[in-house]
Every structure is written in C-alpha cells, then in structure tokens.
Amino acid sequence: MAEPNPTESDELDSFEPRTVRALTERMTVYAQDPDAWSDSEAAVYSSSTQYIVSFVEGQCNCDDSYFRRAKCKHQRRAAFALGIRDIPEDFPEDRIDPLLLKRVRSRGQK
C-alpha cells in the first residue's frame, strides 16, 4: 500500500478524522435494509460488516459509538448518503468515495 502524500493529508487536516473516514472510505448505505427496523434506521456496510445506525437514538452498534459515545464514521456516512447532512463545500471532491459522490450527485448535491 502506498504511503499517503503529505500534501493530500494536509488538505484534510482541518476536518474531524471521523468525518474524513466517513467521506473517503468505501461504505454502502441502505435505508431499506431488512435489518433496519424502522424509517429512522439505516444499515451501513463497511469491509463486509454490517452496522445499524439509529438516527432517533443517535447511535450505531459499532464499538466507536458504543464505547466512546461519539458520532462514528457510520453515522456520519449514513447522514451524508441520505441527505441528512451536506458534504462540506471545502472538502476535496477527488478524495470522496466514488459511491458516495455518485449518490449525492444524483440528488443534485456537491
């Protein structure tokens, strides 16, 4: 695996690390997944692992959300993918996961 270019890392330093991971890592979001029990939940798949994000409870079933009580990358990714949260205007478009970028562009964003 190639080492990241320092200038590329520098351009992302102003963003919260979980937001960077939510925007750049390969993940898939399904609002209609059978394991999402209500309209306020979504399933996020990351590295072939399923995580359930609850928007009402403001949590995810991942370790980061559970143990650190933080808004994890799965919660952030679901919010970006479903249009609940806009991608920051100053985030470098060429660094956004192509699946996410395609999805938000289909809604006329970014």
N, C-alpha and C positions, 0 to 999 in steps of 0.2 A: 504494500500500500504506500502510495506517495505521501511524502510529508506535505502538510498544508503550506501554501505560500504565505509568508509573513504579512504581505500587504493585504491578502484576502482575509486573513484573520483579523487584522487591524480594522478593516471596514465593518466588521461585525461586533467589535468590542463594545460599542455603545448600546447594544441590545442585551437584554437579560438572557443568560445562557439557555434557559428552558424555552424561551421564545425562538432562539436561533435553532435549537434542535427540532422544535415543532414545525418550523418552516423549511428546514433543509433535509431532514431525514425522511426516508421513504416510509410512508404510512398510508393506510387506506381507511376511510371513514364511511360507515354505513349507518344511516339513521333508521333504516327499516330492517335491521338485522333481527332475526328471531330471538336472540338473547337480550336485545334491548326491549325491556318490558313495557315501556311507555314512550309517549312522544317527547318526554323530557330526558331520554337517554339515547346514547349512540354507542356503537361498537367501533373501536379503533384497533386496527391490526397493525402491529409493528413487529418485524422479524418473526413472522408466523405465530405470534402470540396475540391473543385477543384481550382487550381491556374494555371495560364498560365504564363510560363516562356518564355521570348523572349531573345534569345542569341544575336541577332543583336543589339537590344536596350539595352541589359544588365540589364533587369529589370523583375520584377514579379508583378502581380496585388495584392499581399498581402500588408498589412499595413506596415510591416517592410521595405520592399523595397520602397514603396511609400513615407512614411513619414521620414524615416531615411536615405534614399538614400544609403542603404547598400546592399551588396550581401547577400540575405537572405538564409535561410536553403533550400528553394525550388529550388533556382537557383543552389546552391551547390549540392543538391541531384541529380538534373537532369544532371549536369555535370559529377558526379561520375557514375550514372547509364548508361549514353550514351557513356561513354568512352572519354569524352572531357577532363576530369581531372582524374588522378590516385588517388586512395586512398593512403594516406601517409603510407609508409612502416612500420613506427613505431607505427601506430595506432593499439591497441589491437584487433585482429581479433574476439575474442569472444564477443566483445562489438558491432560489426557491425550488423545492422538489417539483419536477415537471408535472406529476399527477395533481398536486395541489394547484399549481398555476393554471392548468387546463380547467380545473373545476371552477376556480374563482373567475376566470375569464369568461366562462360560459354564462356567468351572471352579470358580466359587464364590469367586473372589478379589476383592479391593478392594471 
